[in-house]
Amino acid sequence: MKVPIPLRVTDLVDIAIVSFVVYQVMVLVRGTRAVQLVQGIAVLFLAYGLASWLRLYTLQAILGYLGGIIPVALLVLFQPELRRLLEQIGRGRFLWASGGMLERDVALRLANDLARAARILGQRRIGALIVIERQTGLVDFIETGVRLDAVVSVPLLLNLFYPNTPLHDGAAIIRGNRVVAAGCLLPLSESPLLSRALGTRHRAAVGITEATDAVAIVVSEETGTISLAREGSLARGLSEEELKATLISLFAVTSSRPSGPWPWRRTA
């Protein structure tokens, strides 16, 4: 008769830590290509088990060979997700939210100007892409544009994105309450979860938030719709007040965080 092993407090702590880490990893890869890759790997393991049970030796040998190279392949396939994980651990955001906070009065003024400018641009059907830097530096992307170092204001943003001007098609990057550069080039997202109806601006907005912890505001040139990208997700169809409230919740140092990634419906 086996003597049951007593459950120690350290065992409970161990289980809790592992569960928390697994949960954080699942949250990190949610809505990314990693989900489809994991499903594909699961299918391969299922096929290997089925081949072993049915004694399909050739198929089993092939799948067994693939199983030997999967660990190396994972490092290549999951490179964006692994990089994002290590960046979040380095910023401390793997365990708690942080970064990019402003004094409340500065955040209120910034959110008000950005939301108002987005509303006016949308009404005039002028496309725009505005990126707000947080903890991850955007120097590499700033260098692709024209440096400005100007205080954020509604007239400035309207002039930057006025049609047929040199900086109209690029992104404006904001650090603190200043536009540090405009006409910047951003990486495009390759996520299959994004709608094919979305244009280059929206894919660039999602792309920069996949690679960094920045927040991006997009105004559609075709429909005038205001969208907000954050952590690789895109919330569309926002009003001026919704955008303003969300920016305040993200950047005001004394504000409370929303209970979820988005306090409204999220579409892609």
Order of alpha helices (4+ residues) and beta strands (2+ residues): alpha-alpha-alpha-alpha-alpha-beta-alpha-beta-alpha-beta-beta-alpha-beta-beta-beta-alpha
